[in-house]
Amino acid sequence: MRFDEIRITQLATIQQQLKFVKCLVAAAPLLGLLGTVLGMLQTFLGISTSGGVETAAVVASGISEALVTTETGLTIALPALFMVMFIQRQTHQEEAKLARLESLTLTCLNLGAKNSIPT
């Protein structure tokens, strides 16, 4: 089937590129979470080893690290998630166009074959 070949070649590239973006969407919040955990560990280490005024600075630094990495992970993941959804919608629309084109082509071929048969 020629339409199957066209569908595969047209959509395969999109699907491959979409895999990378989906991986990015999945990894970004996890990296943010890792940074959050590291920042909180730094905070607790600062609390346990420091005293007085130094404790507040170490705690603030650890909390800041945790919040910045969480924010970075979400800042990457959310727009990428919307991009994945947009690309998937475009891909489905392209598949539907190809299916309609195939249907119309086969209908025209069938009508042409019927008209060429002598009666």
N, C-alpha and C positions, 0 to 999 in steps of 0.2 A: 504494500500500500504506500503510495507516494505521500499521502497526507500524514501518515504516521511518521515517516522520515522527516518531513518538514516540522511537525510538532516536536519531535525529539531534538532536532538540531536547534530550533528556535528557543526552546524552553530549558534545555540542558545547561546552557551557560548561565542563565539567570539562577537556576537552582543551585549550581555550584557556588556562585558568589553569595547567594543567600545563606549558605551553610556557614561561611566565615562571619557574617554579620550576626547570625544566631549565636555563634560561639562567643562573640564579643558581648552580646546582650547577657548571656548566662554568666560569663566570667567577671564582668565589671562589678556587680554587687558583691560577689565573693571576694574580690580583691579589696573592696571597701570594707567588708567585714573583717578580713585579715588585718587591715590597718587599724580598725577599731580595737580589735583584740590586742594588737601590739601596743597601741596607745594606752589602753587600760592597764596592761601589764607594766608599762613604764610608770603609770600613775601609782599603782600599788607598790612598786619597787621604791619609788620616791617617798611614799608615805612611810614605808618601813625603815628606810635607811637615813632619811633626812630628819632634821629637827628645826623647829623655829620657823624663821622667815623663808628658809630654803624650801621647806615642804610645800608652801603655797605655790612657789614658782615651778617646782617639779610637777605638782599635781596639775596646774594650769597647762603646762607644756604637754603632758600626757593626754589630757582631755582635748586639747586643741588638735593634737595629732589624730586622735580618734575621730573627731568631728570632721576634719578636713578630708580624711580618707573615705569616710562614709559619704560625704557630699560628692567627692570626685567619682566614686563608684556609681552613685545614682545619676549624676550629671552625664555620665557616659551611657548608662544603661537605658534611661528613659527615652531620649531621642532615638537611640538605636532601635528600641522596641517599636516605636512608632514607624520608623523607617522599614523595619521588617514587615509590619502589618500593611504598609502602603505597597511595598514591592509584591507581597503575596496577593493583594487585591488586584494589582496590575497584571500579575501573572495569570490569575484566574480569568480576568477579562480577555487576555490574549488567547488563552485556551478556548474560551467561548467563541471568540471571533473565528479562530481556525476551524472549530466544529461547525459553525454556521456556514463558512465558506465551503467546507467539505460537503455539507448537506446540499447546499445550493448547486454546487458543481455536479454532484451525482444526480440530482433532480434534473438538471439541464441535459446531462448526458442521456438519462433515461427517456426524457421527452424527445430528444433528438433521434434516439434509436427507434422509438415508436413511430415517429413521423416519417422515417426513411423506409419503413416496412411497407411493401406494396400490398394493397388490399384488393 
